[in-house]
Amino acid sequence: MNTVTVTFDDPTYSVDQDYTFINGERFSGTLKILDSNATLEVETQYKDGMINGYDREYYNNGQMKQEAIIYIDSVGKTTSYKEWSEQGSLIYHEKTHFTDIYEYTKEIIVDNRP
């Protein structure tokens, strides 16, 4: 799988509605976005320009802040969403399965939000 690392202001990186582009092409692979201090801020997997896999955001200390996992297949779309504290404790976790735009099931597994 192709991995590309950019900053938010990198001219080779662009987003148009639901699609992400590198060098004007819909991106497939893992995209890592660094902040101005070269610290990993976001890491996302794409297929044909759309998120398909994980979408992770990090705190400045390197600890994962949140993770959304999105898989789209012939049956529908399945998502898992997690949030962590800056110290690394899991504070929220939910899973959702969409069979179409109006029908879905949602399961909240952990909810320790303040």
ChimeraX commands (.cxc) that place a marker at each C-alpha (Angstrom):
marker #1 position 0.00,0.00,0.00 radius 0.5
marker #1 position 1.22,3.47,-0.95 radius 0.5
marker #1 position 2.11,5.83,1.95 radius 0.5
marker #1 position 2.45,9.60,1.44 radius 0.5
marker #1 position 3.42,12.19,4.06 radius 0.5
marker #1 position 2.39,15.85,3.67 radius 0.5
marker #1 position 1.57,18.98,5.69 radius 0.5
marker #1 position -1.86,20.67,5.53 radius 0.5
marker #1 position -0.44,23.43,3.31 radius 0.5
marker #1 position 1.38,21.06,0.92 radius 0.5
marker #1 position 0.38,22.07,-2.64 radius 0.5
marker #1 position 0.27,18.41,-3.77 radius 0.5
marker #1 position -2.54,17.70,-1.24 radius 0.5
marker #1 position -6.15,18.80,-1.78 radius 0.5
marker #1 position -9.69,17.91,-0.69 radius 0.5
marker #1 position -12.82,18.46,-2.79 radius 0.5
marker #1 position -16.12,17.52,-1.11 radius 0.5
marker #1 position -15.74,13.84,-0.12 radius 0.5
marker #1 position -12.54,13.13,-2.08 radius 0.5
marker #1 position -8.87,13.53,-1.24 radius 0.5
marker #1 position -6.30,14.14,-3.97 radius 0.5
marker #1 position -2.53,13.91,-4.24 radius 0.5
marker #1 position -1.06,15.57,-7.33 radius 0.5
marker #1 position -4.59,16.00,-8.73 radius 0.5
marker #1 position -5.39,12.25,-8.58 radius 0.5
marker #1 position -7.84,10.54,-6.22 radius 0.5
marker #1 position -5.59,9.06,-3.58 radius 0.5
marker #1 position -5.39,5.38,-2.61 radius 0.5
marker #1 position -3.13,4.38,0.28 radius 0.5
marker #1 position -2.17,5.80,3.66 radius 0.5
marker #1 position -1.88,9.57,4.04 radius 0.5
marker #1 position 0.05,11.02,6.98 radius 0.5
marker #1 position -0.39,14.72,7.69 radius 0.5
marker #1 position 2.20,16.51,9.82 radius 0.5
marker #1 position 1.81,19.80,11.70 radius 0.5
marker #1 position 4.24,22.71,11.33 radius 0.5
marker #1 position 6.61,21.03,13.84 radius 0.5
marker #1 position 6.72,17.80,11.77 radius 0.5
marker #1 position 4.63,15.97,14.38 radius 0.5
marker #1 position 2.09,13.44,13.13 radius 0.5
marker #1 position -1.36,15.01,13.38 radius 0.5
marker #1 position -3.58,12.82,11.17 radius 0.5
marker #1 position -3.17,9.39,9.54 radius 0.5
marker #1 position -5.85,8.10,7.15 radius 0.5
marker #1 position -6.37,5.21,4.73 radius 0.5
marker #1 position -8.02,5.97,1.38 radius 0.5
marker #1 position -9.36,4.04,-1.59 radius 0.5
marker #1 position -10.07,6.02,-4.77 radius 0.5
marker #1 position -10.00,9.29,-2.81 radius 0.5
marker #1 position -12.49,8.24,-0.10 radius 0.5
marker #1 position -11.74,7.15,3.45 radius 0.5
marker #1 position -11.78,3.36,3.57 radius 0.5
marker #1 position -9.99,2.00,6.61 radius 0.5
marker #1 position -8.82,4.04,9.58 radius 0.5
marker #1 position -8.82,7.79,10.15 radius 0.5
marker #1 position -6.68,8.68,13.19 radius 0.5
marker #1 position -6.00,11.98,14.94 radius 0.5
marker #1 position -3.19,12.45,17.47 radius 0.5
marker #1 position -2.47,14.70,20.45 radius 0.5
marker #1 position 0.76,16.74,20.34 radius 0.5
marker #1 position 2.34,14.22,22.75 radius 0.5
marker #1 position 1.90,11.46,20.15 radius 0.5
marker #1 position -0.98,9.74,21.97 radius 0.5
marker #1 position -3.93,8.82,19.75 radius 0.5
marker #1 position -6.84,11.23,20.27 radius 0.5
marker #1 position -9.50,9.55,18.14 radius 0.5
marker #1 position -9.88,6.82,15.59 radius 0.5
marker #1 position -12.67,6.19,13.13 radius 0.5
marker #1 position -12.61,2.96,11.15 radius 0.5
marker #1 position -14.79,3.02,8.05 radius 0.5
marker #1 position -15.37,0.08,5.71 radius 0.5
marker #1 position -17.69,0.23,2.74 radius 0.5
marker #1 position -18.76,-3.00,1.07 radius 0.5
marker #1 position -21.68,-4.41,-0.92 radius 0.5
marker #1 position -23.75,-4.85,2.28 radius 0.5
marker #1 position -23.35,-1.28,3.52 radius 0.5
marker #1 position -21.00,0.82,5.60 radius 0.5
marker #1 position -19.59,-0.13,9.00 radius 0.5
marker #1 position -17.93,2.37,11.33 radius 0.5
marker #1 position -16.16,2.14,14.65 radius 0.5
marker #1 position -15.32,5.34,16.52 radius 0.5
marker #1 position -13.06,5.65,19.59 radius 0.5
marker #1 position -11.78,8.57,21.68 radius 0.5
marker #1 position -8.91,8.59,24.17 radius 0.5
marker #1 position -7.81,11.05,26.85 radius 0.5
marker #1 position -4.44,12.74,26.45 radius 0.5
marker #1 position -3.12,10.24,29.02 radius 0.5
marker #1 position -4.22,7.27,26.88 radius 0.5
marker #1 position -7.44,6.12,28.61 radius 0.5
marker #1 position -10.29,5.01,26.33 radius 0.5
marker #1 position -13.19,7.37,27.02 radius 0.5
marker #1 position -15.66,6.53,24.22 radius 0.5
marker #1 position -16.29,3.70,21.74 radius 0.5
marker #1 position -19.23,3.12,19.41 radius 0.5
marker #1 position -19.95,0.87,16.42 radius 0.5
marker #1 position -22.48,1.64,13.70 radius 0.5
marker #1 position -23.60,-0.38,10.68 radius 0.5
marker #1 position -25.53,1.36,7.90 radius 0.5
marker #1 position -27.54,-0.77,5.46 radius 0.5
marker #1 position -28.71,2.36,3.67 radius 0.5
marker #1 position -28.92,6.08,4.40 radius 0.5
marker #1 position -31.96,5.72,6.69 radius 0.5
marker #1 position -31.38,2.32,8.32 radius 0.5
marker #1 position -28.61,1.69,10.79 radius 0.5
marker #1 position -27.78,0.00,14.07 radius 0.5
marker #1 position -25.63,1.72,16.68 radius 0.5
marker #1 position -23.96,0.15,19.70 radius 0.5
marker #1 position -22.23,2.27,22.35 radius 0.5
marker #1 position -19.60,0.09,24.01 radius 0.5
marker #1 position -17.84,2.61,26.28 radius 0.5
marker #1 position -18.99,6.10,27.31 radius 0.5
marker #1 position -16.77,7.71,29.96 radius 0.5
marker #1 position -16.89,11.20,28.52 radius 0.5
marker #1 position -16.80,13.98,31.13 radius 0.5
marker link #1:1,2 radius 0.2
marker link #1:2,3 radius 0.2
marker link #1:3,4 radius 0.2
marker link #1:4,5 radius 0.2
marker link #1:5,6 radius 0.2
marker link #1:6,7 radius 0.2
marker link #1:7,8 radius 0.2
marker link #1:8,9 radius 0.2
marker link #1:9,10 radius 0.2
marker link #1:10,11 radius 0.2
marker link #1:11,12 radius 0.2
marker link #1:12,13 radius 0.2
marker link #1:13,14 radius 0.2
marker link #1:14,15 radius 0.2
marker link #1:15,16 radius 0.2
marker link #1:16,17 radius 0.2
marker link #1:17,18 radius 0.2
marker link #1:18,19 radius 0.2
marker link #1:19,20 radius 0.2
marker link #1:20,21 radius 0.2
marker link #1:21,22 radius 0.2
marker link #1:22,23 radius 0.2
marker link #1:23,24 radius 0.2
marker link #1:24,25 radius 0.2
marker link #1:25,26 radius 0.2
marker link #1:26,27 radius 0.2
marker link #1:27,28 radius 0.2
marker link #1:28,29 radius 0.2
marker link #1:29,30 radius 0.2
marker link #1:30,31 radius 0.2
marker link #1:31,32 radius 0.2
marker link #1:32,33 radius 0.2
marker link #1:33,34 radius 0.2
marker link #1:34,35 radius 0.2
marker link #1:35,36 radius 0.2
marker link #1:36,37 radius 0.2
marker link #1:37,38 radius 0.2
marker link #1:38,39 radius 0.2
marker link #1:39,40 radius 0.2
marker link #1:40,41 radius 0.2
marker link #1:41,42 radius 0.2
marker link #1:42,43 radius 0.2
marker link #1:43,44 radius 0.2
marker link #1:44,45 radius 0.2
marker link #1:45,46 radius 0.2
marker link #1:46,47 radius 0.2
marker link #1:47,48 radius 0.2
marker link #1:48,49 radius 0.2
marker link #1:49,50 radius 0.2
marker link #1:50,51 radius 0.2
marker link #1:51,52 radius 0.2
marker link #1:52,53 radius 0.2
marker link #1:53,54 radius 0.2
marker link #1:54,55 radius 0.2
marker link #1:55,56 radius 0.2
marker link #1:56,57 radius 0.2
marker link #1:57,58 radius 0.2
marker link #1:58,59 radius 0.2
marker link #1:59,60 radius 0.2
marker link #1:60,61 radius 0.2
marker link #1:61,62 radius 0.2
marker link #1:62,63 radius 0.2
marker link #1:63,64 radius 0.2
marker link #1:64,65 radius 0.2
marker link #1:65,66 radius 0.2
marker link #1:66,67 radius 0.2
marker link #1:67,68 radius 0.2
marker link #1:68,69 radius 0.2
marker link #1:69,70 radius 0.2
marker link #1:70,71 radius 0.2
marker link #1:71,72 radius 0.2
marker link #1:72,73 radius 0.2
marker link #1:73,74 radius 0.2
marker link #1:74,75 radius 0.2
marker link #1:75,76 radius 0.2
marker link #1:76,77 radius 0.2
marker link #1:77,78 radius 0.2
marker link #1:78,79 radius 0.2
marker link #1:79,80 radius 0.2
marker link #1:80,81 radius 0.2
marker link #1:81,82 radius 0.2
marker link #1:82,83 radius 0.2
marker link #1:83,84 radius 0.2
marker link #1:84,85 radius 0.2
marker link #1:85,86 radius 0.2
marker link #1:86,87 radius 0.2
marker link #1:87,88 radius 0.2
marker link #1:88,89 radius 0.2
marker link #1:89,90 radius 0.2
marker link #1:90,91 radius 0.2
marker link #1:91,92 radius 0.2
marker link #1:92,93 radius 0.2
marker link #1:93,94 radius 0.2
marker link #1:94,95 radius 0.2
marker link #1:95,96 radius 0.2
marker link #1:96,97 radius 0.2
marker link #1:97,98 radius 0.2
marker link #1:98,99 radius 0.2
marker link #1:99,100 radius 0.2
marker link #1:100,101 radius 0.2
marker link #1:101,102 radius 0.2
marker link #1:102,103 radius 0.2
marker link #1:103,104 radius 0.2
marker link #1:104,105 radius 0.2
marker link #1:105,106 radius 0.2
marker link #1:106,107 radius 0.2
marker link #1:107,108 radius 0.2
marker link #1:108,109 radius 0.2
marker link #1:109,110 radius 0.2
marker link #1:110,111 radius 0.2
marker link #1:111,112 radius 0.2
marker link #1:112,113 radius 0.2
marker link #1:113,114 radius 0.2
view
